[in-house]
Amino acid sequence: MRIANGLTRNAISKLVTAILRKKTEYDVEILINEMNVSLSDGRARVHMNVYGDISQEDLAKVIKKIFP
């Protein structure tokens, strides 16, 4: 199933952005350009083309956290 409706993609983008901000405390913005979902065997597989925006300062913090 392809999620092509811009309104739906924008709503999901805002939801993902809010969750990431709450969980990581980084000022990040996610915009979903394309999203495909396939359902089989009781599993959902998601493929997304995403644009992300994060400050250089927050990106440096993420990199330091991943690679201490």
Secondary structure, DSSP 8 states (H G I E B T S, - for coil): -EE--HHHHHHHHHHHHHHHHHHH---EEEEEEEEEEEEETTEEEEEEEEEEEE-HHHHHHHHHHH--
